[in-house]
C-alpha cells in the first residue's frame, strides 16, 4: 500500500490555494513512513520562490491544529517500488516546484513544465504511469482532484486528525 497525506491548511497561502481550486485540501504529500513525508514544501515563507522536493519530518512546518487525512491505495510490490523510487528521484535531483502549472491552477492558464511538480501534480504523476491513466494530465490535478482520483481508484481513508 502507498499512502498520501492530504493537508487542510489554514494559513494565508493555504486559504488562497483552497479558494482558487475550490478544494478543502491545500497540500498533498507522499507518506514515506510514519515519521517522514516527501513533499514540495518551503522551509520558510521567504523561500517561496525556490521550493524543491525533499524528505521532511511528518508535519514539520504545518500549523498546529490544522486538519489532515491519510489516504492509502493498494498497489503491487513492483508498483510500490516504482512509486517510492519516483519520489526518491525527486528528492535526489532536488526537483523544483512547478510554478508555471501551479500558478496555472489560479489563472486557468496551464502548461506543463517537464521535471517540475507542484504537490498534487508530483503525487499523481507516478500513479498515472503505474495505472496507465493516460486521460489524466498530472499538471491539471488539484489537491481536491487528487483525493477524488484516489477514492475512485479504490483508495481508503486510513486516518484523519489534527496536527
N, C-alpha and C positions, 0 to 999 in steps of 0.2 A: 504494500500500500504506500502511495505517496501522499504527503499531507501539505496543505497550504493554510496560511494564516490570512484571514480576511479581517482587516482592521477598520474600525469605525471611529476615526479621529475626530477631535473637536477643536483643534487649533485653527487658526485663520486659513492656512493653506488647505487643510482637510475640508473645511467648510466650503471653500471655493471649488475644490475637486468634486465634492458631493453635489453641490448645486449645479455645476456645469454638466456633470454626467448623469444627473438625476439618479443618484445612487445613495444607498445607505452606507456604502463602503468607500473609504478613501484610499486604501492601500491593500496590496496583495503581496505576500512573501512566501517563499518556499521554506517549509519547515525541515531543516536539516536533521534535527533530532529534538529531544525535549528541552534542550538548552540553547540551541542556535537556529538562526534563520539565515537564508541567503536572500538578499534584497537590494534594491536600489533606493537607498535612503541617505540623506545628508547627515553627516556627523553633527553639523552646526548649521544654523539658518544662513550664515554668511557663505556657506559652501553650495548654495542652491544652484549656482551656475557651473559647478564641477562635480556633479553627483555621479558616482560609479557603483557598480555592483560589488558587494562584499559580504563576507560572512560576519555576522554580529551576534552578540548575546541576545537571546529572546527578550523582547520588549525594551531593549536599550534605546533610549530617546523617545519612547512612546509616553504619552501623557497619562499620569496616574488617574484611574477611574474611567478611562475610555474603554469602550466595549470591543471585543474581538470574537471571532469564531474560528475554529479549526475544522477544515474540510478534508476528508480523506477520499481517495479514489483507488480502487483495486486495479493493479496492473501486474503483468507477468514480471518475473525476476529480471528478464532481459530488458524489458521496457523500464523497469525501475532503475536499473544500472544506466541505461541511456539517459534518462531524465536527470538522475543525480549527476552524471558526468557533464551534462549540458550546463547545469548550474555551477559546477566546479570550474568549467571553462570560462564562464562569465567572471568568476572571481579571479582566476589565474590571469586573464587578459585585462582585468580591471575595466570591463566593458562600460561604456558611457551610457548615461541616461539618454533616451531618445527624445530630445527636446522638440524636434520637428513634429513627430507623431503625437507626443504628449500634449503639446500646445494645440495641435490639431483637434484634440478632443474638445477644446473650448471654442475654437473658431469654426469648426466643421470643415476646415481645410486640412486634409490629412494626406500625409505622404510617408512612406516607409523609409527609414534610414538603416541600411544594412549593417548588422553587427551591433546596433544600439537598441536598447529596450527600456521603455518605462515599465513600471511594476507589473501590471496585469499583462502587458504585451510579452514580457520576458517569461512570465509564469505559464502563459498559454502556449508559447512557441514550441516547447518540446512535446506537449500533448498533441498539438496539431500534427507533428511529424509521426508520433507513435500511433495515433488513431487514424491517420490519413484523413484528417478533416480539411480537405482541400478547399472547402467552401468558407472556411474561417480565415480571415486576414488578421493575424495577431496584432498588428498595429492599429486595429479598429476596436479592440476588446477593452472595454472599461472594467473597473473593478466589479461593478454590478453584473455585467455580462459574463465575466469570468466565473462568478459564483453560479449564475444560471446555467452556464455550459457544463460546469462540474456536476451540478444536480442532474441535468438531463442525461449525462453520461453514466449516471448511477452513483455519483459521489454521495457521501453521507456526512452529516454534521456530527463530528466527534465530540466537540466541546464548545461551549460558549461561556464567556465570563468577562471580567473587568481586569484591566491592567493593575 
